[in-house]
Amino acid sequence: MLDDAAYRGDAASTVGEAPAVAGDVLAWSGPLAGGESAVITYSVLLKGGGDGHVGNRACVPDDEVSTDADPCATVSFGVTAP
């Protein structure tokens, strides 16, 4: 994503500590009870010059995933110039 956008330094979480950002990786970890969720938010400023796609990939540790399940989910969308 960061070839198409610049991170604005505002990551936050509704549970626990704010996410940590290192390079192009935003990471959050913390305990969640069954049925509980954490909402992670951040913003970017879209810019030109990248591949025209912005995406997010969220993963859980492999040892916390059901057998044969993918530990990650990806969402992406295209960016077009105005």
Steps between C-alpha positions, in 0.01 A plus 500: 500500500769751588612529139163672446458674836678661793413392857376793709627383842161453665455126565265418788324199650176470695667237723837518674800691373519689171645303208873525436622610158840399362571568134196386305371263774234596753477244782265460795478222751299445811266256669139479385232302679273274294264719297699817571648704216751780460461772240830626359486833318757703309503741209712554193533777247463358150763607249601412147789294374421157638336196347146643529386258772452554873465198724487379858606159626408383850640181651477303823780279634515160329459317831164673557342395167270206442642217291503579126392860558688793347649710783476817289231698322568762233288789376613716209359759262620695202600866511422721202616852435233773524 
